[in-house]
Amino acid sequence: MRMSNLLGIIISVVVIIVGIILLVVWWSNFVQVLMGIIPILLVLIGAGALIFFISEIKSKLEMEKEKPSPEEKKAE
């Protein structure tokens, strides 16, 4: 059990070091990819938020329709 944890820690440190080295070496490529991904993410996040808030408004309107009005309560 202890050996597997130690091995996992060693592998994790090696992966972090290799990741940092590659990030420094490929920095310009990383920035280009990031510049391409950010607009797509903004569009997708904006569309998701729009759909969410529209469904929330519809849900609240439906809940208000189901509530009896004060006039209906007096009639009972």
BAVEX-204211 format. One line per field, with one value per residue (C-alpha): x, y, z; residue number from 1; residue in three letters. Coordinates in nm, 3 decimals. Layout:
N
px [X:...]
py [Y:...]
pz [Z:...]
pos [NUM:...]
code [ALA:...]
This chain:
76
px [0.000:0.277:0.480:0.191:0.133:0.502:0.510:0.206:0.372:0.692:0.502:0.295:0.607:0.767:0.451:0.436:0.802:0.758:0.441:0.622:0.913:0.679:0.474:0.790:0.916:0.578:0.458:0.376:0.176:-0.003:-0.104:-0.232:-0.445:-0.574:-0.666:-0.864:-1.040:-1.149:-1.401:-1.558:-1.585:-1.741:-2.004:-2.086:-2.099:-2.314:-2.555:-2.577:-2.646:-2.911:-3.088:-3.069:-3.214:-3.488:-3.595:-3.588:-3.820:-4.054:-4.052:-4.139:-4.420:-4.562:-4.546:-4.730:-5.003:-5.053:-5.092:-5.453:-5.520:-5.657:-5.998:-6.010:-5.920:-6.213:-6.454:-6.365]
py [0.000:0.246:0.165:0.242:0.580:0.664:0.559:0.775:1.077:1.024:0.989:1.299:1.508:1.386:1.468:1.819:1.885:1.762:1.974:2.288:2.224:2.170:2.477:2.692:2.536:2.550:2.881:3.044:2.740:2.735:3.100:3.039:2.746:2.950:3.235:2.989:2.821:3.129:3.265:2.921:2.881:3.226:3.146:2.809:2.948:3.240:3.010:2.780:3.071:3.207:2.871:2.833:3.174:3.146:2.812:2.968:3.246:2.993:2.784:3.083:3.183:2.831:2.830:3.163:3.023:2.729:2.949:3.039:3.411:3.594:3.614:3.234:3.192:3.415:3.213:2.898]
pz [0.000:0.092:-0.219:-0.453:-0.284:-0.308:-0.673:-0.742:-0.582:-0.783:-1.110:-1.029:-0.965:-1.290:-1.486:-1.332:-1.420:-1.778:-1.809:-1.692:-1.931:-2.227:-2.134:-2.143:-2.468:-2.645:-2.496:-2.833:-2.943:-2.608:-2.645:-3.000:-2.886:-2.594:-2.829:-3.039:-2.748:-2.548:-2.804:-2.846:-2.469:-2.433:-2.696:-2.536:-2.182:-2.295:-2.478:-2.177:-1.942:-2.179:-2.198:-1.820:-1.741:-2.002:-1.853:-1.504:-1.621:-1.782:-1.466:-1.247:-1.483:-1.468:-1.089:-1.076:-1.300:-1.065:-0.756:-0.686:-0.704:-0.397:-0.567:-0.605:-0.239:-0.132:-0.347:-0.156]
pos [1:2:3:4:5:6:7:8:9:10:11:12:13:14:15:16:17:18:19:20:21:22:23:24:25:26:27:28:29:30:31:32:33:34:35:36:37:38:39:40:41:42:43:44:45:46:47:48:49:50:51:52:53:54:55:56:57:58:59:60:61:62:63:64:65:66:67:68:69:70:71:72:73:74:75:76]
code [MET:ARG:MET:SER:ASN:LEU:LEU:GLY:ILE:ILE:ILE:SER:VAL:VAL:VAL:ILE:ILE:VAL:GLY:ILE:ILE:LEU:LEU:VAL:VAL:TRP:TRP:SER:ASN:PHE:VAL:GLN:VAL:LEU:MET:GLY:ILE:ILE:PRO:ILE:LEU:LEU:VAL:LEU:ILE:GLY:ALA:GLY:ALA:LEU:ILE:PHE:PHE:ILE:SER:GLU:ILE:LYS:SER:LYS:LEU:GLU:MET:GLU:LYS:GLU:LYS:PRO:SER:PRO:GLU:GLU:LYS:LYS:ALA:GLU]
